[in-house]
Amino acid sequence: DRASGNVAAKSAGGGGIQKEGKESGGSEKADPRSEGDGESRGVCDRAGVGGCGSFCGHHEVGRCSDDLPAGSYDTAEACVRNSKALVAAGADAVKPEGGEESRSQWEALGRAGIPWIGHLGMLPQKVREEGGYKRKGKSPEEVKKLIQEAREMEKAGACAIVLELVDAEASAEITKSVDVPTIGIGAGKGTTGQIRVTHDLLGLTPWFK
């Protein structure tokens, strides 16, 4: 199996994560959905995903990928250092956000042999910079850029790629363009797997009516 469709949200301890020389806490949050107090948001794949060393293939026990908190991977060096801290705390893989703008970070993860997952489309940690939750991949130019970034991530060793708030047709095109699994969140049914966020499912977000 390339990936399981049975994907759920999970948090794992982020002890030892450093942001600008400090231990990670709740005072520097970019967005409530991006990180927790000393913890990072993670994605658990109950069957495992293919294409990345020990993170690949079928597993009796689920694999857990932890988001790198905002501010913890501003440089390639910080990205590797804090990713090692997450792996030491129990993460099977890490996930930095961003495409070309984060290339040095995810390429450094590949060189360091740290399993990692890419994240394209809407970037929750930059929601304020982008002026809200905006769908991506609506123009041919955007789709072309996303496909290129996904292919570059695959070449650099990504285990999988999260596509968040990407147009459904664009997500399907991206999925067909790479061999690693794509994990959609608000990105249509054309991805390999799906993320289901508990707060969204239960309508616990402030904007739910």
Secondary structure, DSSP 4 states (H G I P E B T S, - for coil): ----S-EEEEEEE-TT-EETTEE--STT-S-TTTEETTEEEEEEETT--SSSGGG-S--SS-EEEEEPPTTS-SSHHHHHHHHHHHHHTT-SEEE---SGGGHHHHHHHHHTT--BEEEEES-GGGTTTTTS---B--SHHHHHHHHHHHHHHHHTT-SEEEEESB-HHHHHHHHHH-SS-EEEESS-S-SSEEEE-HHHHTT-STT--
